Amino acid sequence: MLKVYGDHNSGNCYKVKLLLTQLAQSFQWVNVDILKQESRTPEYLEKNPNGKIPLLEIEPKVYLAESNAILHYLSEGTPLLPSDRLLHAQVLQWLFFEQYSHEPYIATARYIVRYLGSPPEYAKALAEKRAPGYAALDVMEGHLTSRPFFVGARYTIADIALYAYTHVAHEGGFELSRYKRVNGWLERVRNQPDHVPMEPLLVSERAKS
Amino acid sequence: MLKVYGDHNSGNCYKVKLLLTQLAQSFQWVNVDILKQESRTPEYLEKNPNGKIPLLEIEPKVYLAESNAILHYLSEGTPLLPSDRLLHAQVLQWLFFEQYSHEPYIATARYIVRYLGSPPEYAKALAEKRAPGYAALDVMEGHLTSRPFFVGARYTIADIALYAYTHVAHEGGFELSRYKRVNGWLERVRNQPDHVPMEPLLVSERAKS
């Protein structure tokens, strides 16, 4: 059975859980607490030398890292990844956009606020995430002006990847209310069959641990 | 004919040029000078709303952004992208590693040093790139201990993506001499048929412009 090493409150890990659920594929979840440095132990680094979650164990001792590479691997041959060459390329374009222009600002702002409890020494780093984070949301808003989903006319893993941290962007201090198209899209993603929500983040518990 | 919008000194753009050359595919190069804000003009943003290079124009007015999505698109069905499902997934894993854990430190350090001329106000940002940049190089060194290339036994687009900024990491102040395996791999990449070097960066010209 597939095994996922992850944290239930991490958007990158939630992507994998959401996809596997929508593909009706069973999996075993192994919790890895990054605040307790569980992704930096010698045992974990043996599995993923880059020390990050999520990590997919495809079969015993065969591992695949990087959330969006995992999404691509799991969705190939399903309706969630278009086989058309151009649409497939556009899905990958949005997956790279998410990891380069979106996640480093929107996810890490949330990490500073909700995992670390906004310590003063992170104030400048947090402030610096605002402009590029909003720039990513602006790009999304513009793209969704004429489309229901990110690629083609259908829900794909590009939507799963972008939904993961966009729908909790407010937890990192981003004001989402001004993004009308993004909000409509978030609602469409939530209405997909077999959608599961991300587990609520227990701020006080994480900040204390 | 394929059209590439890019900057000859950008590693992300060089990836595309190197791949197209090795695939013996002809293309037209349209120079975009990021220091002159040419990727932020209304005309360019019409093509790529995220305002980044490289950008591939597949056919008139059909664009594909994100360097690694472009590599994947262009190499599908060629020996540079394995068709085996697991090897293919591993290629994508390294492409995402490159954009998330490598490029933001190793490429941007080079940008601060060689494009911007290391202005004092960037000293702290530059210093903060050292540890994660070396961490990425450490991961690469470890992976190459038992392998000639990043995925399988052959040169793939994972090597092209990682070569682009690794081979000029010293231009951003990274000390590469301690990475014996990485150096051997750089040499193997350079020895591939139809390899073309990145154009030398004319520091003074860029810093002045």
Boltz contact constraints between the chains, C-beta under 6 A:
constraints:
  - contact:
      token1: [A, 49]
      token2: [B, 139]
      max_distance: 6.0
  - contact:
      token1: [A, 49]
      token2: [B, 142]
      max_distance: 6.0
  - contact:
      token1: [A, 50]
      token2: [B, 139]
      max_distance: 6.0
  - contact:
      token1: [A, 64]
      token2: [B, 89]
      max_distance: 6.0
  - contact:
      token1: [A, 64]
      token2: [B, 93]
      max_distance: 6.0
  - contact:
      token1: [A, 65]
      token2: [B, 93]
      max_distance: 6.0
  - contact:
      token1: [A, 66]
      token2: [B, 93]
      max_distance: 6.0
  - contact:
      token1: [A, 66]
      token2: [B, 96]
      max_distance: 6.0
  - contact:
      token1: [A, 68]
      token2: [B, 96]
      max_distance: 6.0
  - contact:
      token1: [A, 69]
      token2: [B, 89]
      max_distance: 6.0
  - contact:
      token1: [A, 69]
      token2: [B, 92]
      max_distance: 6.0
  - contact:
      token1: [A, 69]
      token2: [B, 93]
      max_distance: 6.0
  - contact:
      token1: [A, 69]
      token2: [B, 96]
      max_distance: 6.0
  - contact:
      token1: [A, 72]
      token2: [B, 92]
      max_distance: 6.0
  - contact:
      token1: [A, 73]
      token2: [B, 89]
      max_distance: 6.0
  - contact:
      token1: [A, 89]
      token2: [B, 64]
      max_distance: 6.0
  - contact:
      token1: [A, 89]
      token2: [B, 69]
      max_distance: 6.0
  - contact:
      token1: [A, 89]
      token2: [B, 73]
      max_distance: 6.0
  - contact:
      token1: [A, 92]
      token2: [B, 69]
      max_distance: 6.0
  - contact:
      token1: [A, 92]
      token2: [B, 72]
      max_distance: 6.0
  - contact:
      token1: [A, 93]
      token2: [B, 64]
      max_distance: 6.0
  - contact:
      token1: [A, 93]
      token2: [B, 65]
      max_distance: 6.0
  - contact:
      token1: [A, 93]
      token2: [B, 66]
      max_distance: 6.0
  - contact:
      token1: [A, 93]
      token2: [B, 69]
      max_distance: 6.0
  - contact:
      token1: [A, 96]
      token2: [B, 66]
      max_distance: 6.0
  - contact:
      token1: [A, 96]
      token2: [B, 68]
      max_distance: 6.0
  - contact:
      token1: [A, 96]
      token2: [B, 69]
      max_distance: 6.0
  - contact:
      token1: [A, 96]
      token2: [B, 99]
      max_distance: 6.0
  - contact:
      token1: [A, 99]
      token2: [B, 96]
      max_distance: 6.0
  - contact:
      token1: [A, 99]
      token2: [B, 99]
      max_distance: 6.0
  - contact:
      token1: [A, 99]
      token2: [B, 100]
      max_distance: 6.0
  - contact:
      token1: [A, 100]
      token2: [B, 99]
      max_distance: 6.0
  - contact:
      token1: [A, 139]
      token2: [B, 49]
      max_distance: 6.0
  - contact:
      token1: [A, 139]
      token2: [B, 50]
      max_distance: 6.0
  - contact:
      token1: [A, 142]
      token2: [B, 49]
      max_distance: 6.0
